[in-house]
Amino acid sequence: MSRRRATIDVSPTRRVRSTPRSKATSSSSRQKVAREKIPRRRMRRLTKWMLGVGLLVTALVFATQWTLQQSFFRVQHVTFVGLHHETPAAVLAASGLLSHPAMINVNDAAVGQQLRSFTWINSVTVTKHWPNSVVVSVQEGVGVAVAFTSKHVLEFVDAKGRELGVAPLKEDLPTLQYVHPTNATWPFARAGRASAYVASQLPRAFGSQVSVITEDAGGLVTLKMTTPVSFVLGPATNLNAKFVAIASVIAHGTLVPGDVVDVTVPDELAVTPPTSH
């Protein structure tokens, strides 16, 4: 009987080795990874740079604000320009500038609000001269006429009919009169404001000859001249044409004291002679 022999192969086991990557493939991968990292690095650097700039700007703002609040940058010198009817000392005391505010906080609106109580002052303009001086330019109201108050005090009146202040009795301006059944306290800023407006529009040709400007309850205005001759304007409208007619009559007419000339319709003048007694 034959015996089978089992033949055992005891030779070393072969190991299967993977195929190595090519150098080109490895290089491409490294480049790809590097390209992905570059934007991230740039973004981190940009973020740090912006943060640094923001902190620097904030620090500069706070430092500037702190510096401008120091005494060296506070109002120390004030000059008034255009102030004629109010005393500089009184205006300075009321302006708020006497408390030496910071220059950065001074402006036209703030100073103007403090000076509203002065009737002559219409508006102010503030010019800063760093580090601690300001010039306040004042625009005052203009007296175009005078009028008596209910207490018989003569006051200057501006074009809007507002009281500006006490006027001398010999002031060479037209006197406003408001004719009304009731005694209004100061009508020239309300019902009688047409007379003040007419006074502000008088031409040089004969403005100095107007003695009294009268307005009645219906808004009809009359000019009384120094001659004395009166011109009835009627409503305070079409003033240019009415003034031209008055100037023509004064220059070429033969009026006598007491004549009343109606120029309500400038092209149709009507002269009423004085009433004989």
C-alpha positions as CSV (number, residue, x, y, z in Angstrom):
1,M,0.0,0.0,0.0
2,S,1.4,3.3,-1.0
3,R,1.4,6.1,1.4
4,R,0.5,9.6,0.4
5,R,2.9,12.3,1.4
6,A,1.7,15.7,2.1
7,T,4.2,18.2,0.9
8,I,4.2,21.4,2.9
9,D,5.7,24.4,1.4
10,V,7.6,26.1,4.1
11,S,9.0,28.9,1.9
12,P,8.6,32.5,3.2
13,T,5.1,34.0,2.6
14,R,5.1,36.6,0.0
15,R,3.8,40.0,1.0
16,V,2.0,42.0,-1.5
17,R,3.3,45.6,-1.6
18,S,1.1,48.5,-2.7
19,T,2.3,50.5,-5.6
20,P,4.0,53.6,-4.3
21,R,2.5,57.0,-5.2
22,S,4.3,58.9,-7.8
23,K,6.2,62.0,-6.8
24,A,4.0,64.2,-8.9
25,T,0.9,63.1,-7.0
26,S,2.4,63.8,-3.6
27,S,3.6,67.2,-4.7
28,S,0.2,68.1,-6.0
29,S,-1.4,67.2,-2.7
30,R,1.0,69.3,-0.7
31,Q,0.4,72.3,-2.9
32,K,-3.4,71.9,-2.5
33,V,-3.1,71.8,1.3
34,A,-0.8,74.8,1.2
35,R,-3.3,76.8,-1.0
36,E,-6.1,76.0,1.5
37,K,-4.1,77.3,4.4
38,I,-3.0,80.6,2.8
39,P,-6.5,82.2,2.7
40,R,-7.0,81.2,6.4
41,R,-3.8,82.8,7.4
42,R,-4.6,85.9,5.5
43,M,-8.1,86.1,7.0
44,R,-6.6,85.8,10.5
45,R,-4.0,88.5,9.8
46,L,-6.7,90.8,8.4
47,T,-8.9,90.3,11.4
48,K,-6.1,91.1,13.8
49,W,-5.2,94.2,11.8
50,M,-8.7,95.5,11.7
51,L,-9.1,94.9,15.4
52,G,-5.9,96.8,16.1
53,V,-7.0,99.7,13.9
54,G,-10.4,99.8,15.7
55,L,-8.8,99.9,19.1
56,L,-6.4,102.6,18.0
57,V,-9.2,104.8,16.6
58,T,-11.3,104.3,19.7
59,A,-8.3,105.3,21.9
60,L,-7.7,108.4,19.7
61,V,-11.3,109.5,19.9
62,F,-11.4,109.2,23.7
63,A,-8.1,111.0,24.0
64,T,-9.3,113.8,21.7
65,Q,-12.5,114.2,23.7
66,W,-10.6,114.3,26.9
67,T,-8.2,116.8,25.6
68,L,-10.9,119.2,24.2
69,Q,-12.6,119.2,27.6
70,Q,-9.5,120.6,29.4
71,S,-9.3,124.2,30.5
72,F,-7.0,125.2,27.6
73,F,-9.8,124.5,25.1
74,R,-12.5,126.3,27.0
75,V,-13.8,129.7,26.2
76,Q,-11.6,132.4,27.7
77,H,-12.1,135.4,25.3
78,V,-15.4,136.7,23.8
79,T,-15.7,139.5,21.3
80,F,-19.0,141.0,20.2
81,V,-19.5,142.5,16.7
82,G,-22.6,144.5,15.6
83,L,-23.9,145.1,19.1
84,H,-25.2,148.6,19.4
85,H,-28.4,148.7,21.5
86,E,-27.5,146.2,24.2
87,T,-24.5,146.3,26.6
88,P,-21.8,143.7,26.0
89,A,-21.7,142.9,29.7
90,A,-25.4,142.1,29.8
91,V,-25.3,140.0,26.6
92,L,-22.2,138.1,27.8
93,A,-23.8,137.3,31.1
94,A,-26.9,135.9,29.3
95,S,-25.0,134.1,26.6
96,G,-23.7,131.2,28.7
97,L,-20.2,131.9,27.6
98,L,-19.2,133.4,30.9
99,S,-19.1,129.9,32.4
100,H,-16.2,129.0,30.1
101,P,-17.9,126.1,28.2
102,A,-15.8,123.8,26.1
103,M,-15.1,125.2,22.6
104,I,-16.4,122.0,21.0
105,N,-19.9,122.6,22.5
106,V,-20.3,126.3,21.5
107,N,-22.5,126.9,18.4
108,D,-24.9,129.5,17.0
109,A,-28.1,127.7,18.2
110,A,-26.9,127.4,21.8
111,V,-25.8,131.0,22.1
112,G,-28.9,132.3,20.2
113,Q,-31.2,130.4,22.5
114,Q,-29.7,132.1,25.5
115,L,-30.1,135.6,24.0
116,R,-33.8,135.4,23.1
117,S,-34.7,137.8,25.9
118,F,-33.0,140.7,24.1
119,T,-35.5,142.3,21.8
120,W,-32.9,144.1,19.6
121,I,-31.1,140.8,18.8
122,N,-32.5,138.9,15.9
123,S,-29.8,136.3,15.3
124,V,-26.2,135.5,16.2
125,T,-23.3,133.8,14.4
126,V,-20.5,132.3,16.4
127,T,-17.0,132.1,14.9
128,K,-14.4,130.0,16.9
129,H,-10.8,130.9,17.1
130,W,-9.0,127.9,18.6
131,P,-7.9,127.2,21.2
132,N,-10.1,129.4,23.4
133,S,-11.6,132.5,21.7
134,V,-14.9,133.2,20.0
135,V,-16.4,136.1,18.1
136,V,-20.2,136.6,18.3
137,S,-21.6,138.5,15.4
138,V,-24.9,140.0,16.3
139,Q,-27.6,140.9,13.8
140,E,-29.9,143.5,15.4
141,G,-33.4,144.5,14.6
142,V,-33.9,147.8,12.7
143,G,-36.3,150.4,14.0
144,V,-38.5,151.5,11.1
145,A,-41.0,153.6,13.1
146,V,-41.9,154.5,16.7
147,A,-45.2,154.0,18.6
148,F,-46.5,154.8,22.0
149,T,-47.4,152.0,24.4
150,S,-50.5,151.9,26.6
151,K,-48.3,153.6,29.3
152,H,-47.4,156.4,26.9
153,V,-43.8,155.3,26.5
154,L,-42.4,155.8,23.0
155,E,-40.9,152.6,21.6
156,F,-38.9,151.7,18.5
157,V,-40.9,149.3,16.2
158,D,-39.4,146.9,13.7
159,A,-40.8,145.8,10.3
160,K,-42.8,143.0,12.1
161,G,-44.4,145.4,14.5
162,R,-42.3,144.2,17.5
163,E,-41.3,146.5,20.3
164,L,-37.5,147.0,20.3
165,G,-36.9,149.4,23.1
166,V,-37.5,152.9,24.4
167,A,-37.0,155.6,21.8
168,P,-36.2,159.3,22.4
169,L,-39.2,161.6,22.0
170,K,-37.5,163.5,19.1
171,E,-36.7,160.4,17.1
172,D,-36.9,161.2,13.4
173,L,-39.1,158.2,12.4
174,P,-42.8,157.9,11.4
175,T,-45.1,157.4,14.3
176,L,-47.6,154.5,14.1
177,Q,-51.2,154.9,15.1
178,Y,-53.9,152.3,15.2
179,V,-57.4,153.5,15.1
180,H,-59.8,151.1,16.7
181,P,-62.8,151.3,19.0
182,T,-61.1,149.3,21.7
183,N,-57.7,150.2,23.2
184,A,-55.4,147.4,22.1
185,T,-52.3,147.0,24.3
186,W,-49.8,146.7,21.4
187,P,-51.6,146.1,18.1
188,F,-48.7,146.6,15.7
189,A,-47.5,143.0,15.9
190,R,-51.0,141.7,15.2
191,A,-54.0,143.6,13.8
192,G,-52.0,146.8,13.2
193,R,-48.9,145.2,11.6
194,A,-49.7,146.5,8.1
195,S,-48.6,150.0,9.3
196,A,-45.2,148.7,10.5
197,Y,-44.7,146.9,7.2
198,V,-45.5,150.1,5.2
199,A,-43.0,152.0,7.3
200,S,-40.3,149.4,6.4
201,Q,-41.0,149.9,2.7
202,L,-41.0,153.7,2.5
203,P,-38.7,154.9,-0.4
204,R,-36.0,157.5,0.1
205,A,-37.8,159.8,-2.3
206,F,-40.3,160.9,0.4
207,G,-39.8,158.6,3.4
208,S,-38.3,161.3,5.5
209,Q,-41.4,163.5,4.9
210,V,-43.8,160.9,6.4
211,S,-44.8,162.0,9.9
212,V,-47.6,159.6,10.9
213,I,-48.8,156.2,9.6
214,T,-52.3,155.4,10.5
215,E,-54.1,152.1,10.2
216,D,-57.8,151.5,10.9
217,A,-59.6,148.3,12.0
218,G,-60.1,147.4,8.3
219,G,-56.4,147.4,7.5
220,L,-56.5,150.7,5.5
221,V,-53.3,152.7,5.8
222,T,-52.9,156.5,5.5
223,L,-49.7,158.5,5.4
224,K,-49.7,161.9,7.0
225,M,-46.8,164.1,5.7
226,T,-45.0,166.9,7.4
227,T,-46.6,169.5,4.9
228,P,-49.3,168.5,6.2
229,V,-50.8,166.5,3.3
230,S,-52.3,163.0,3.6
231,F,-52.1,160.1,1.2
232,V,-54.6,157.2,1.5
233,L,-52.9,154.0,0.6
234,G,-55.7,151.7,1.4
235,P,-54.6,148.0,1.9
236,A,-50.8,147.5,2.2
237,T,-50.7,146.0,-1.3
238,N,-49.2,147.1,-4.6
239,L,-47.0,149.5,-2.7
240,N,-44.5,150.1,-5.4
241,A,-47.1,151.6,-7.8
242,K,-48.7,153.6,-5.0
243,F,-45.3,155.0,-3.9
244,V,-44.5,156.0,-7.5
245,A,-47.8,157.9,-7.7
246,I,-47.1,159.7,-4.4
247,A,-43.6,160.7,-5.5
248,S,-45.1,162.1,-8.8
249,V,-47.7,164.1,-7.0
250,I,-45.2,165.6,-4.6
251,A,-42.8,166.5,-7.4
252,H,-45.4,167.9,-9.9
253,G,-48.6,168.6,-8.0
254,T,-49.8,171.8,-6.4
255,L,-51.1,170.5,-3.1
256,V,-52.1,172.7,-0.2
257,P,-52.0,171.8,3.5
258,G,-54.9,169.7,4.4
259,D,-55.3,168.0,1.0
260,V,-56.1,164.3,1.1
261,V,-54.9,162.3,-1.9
262,D,-56.4,158.8,-2.4
263,V,-53.9,156.5,-4.2
264,T,-55.7,153.3,-3.5
265,V,-55.9,152.9,-7.3
266,P,-52.6,154.5,-8.4
267,D,-53.9,155.3,-12.0
268,E,-57.0,157.0,-10.7
269,L,-55.9,159.6,-8.1
270,A,-58.5,161.5,-6.2
271,V,-57.7,164.7,-4.3
272,T,-60.0,165.9,-1.5
273,P,-59.4,169.5,-0.4
274,P,-59.4,170.4,3.2
275,T,-62.8,170.9,4.8
276,S,-63.5,174.6,5.5
277,H,-64.9,175.4,8.9
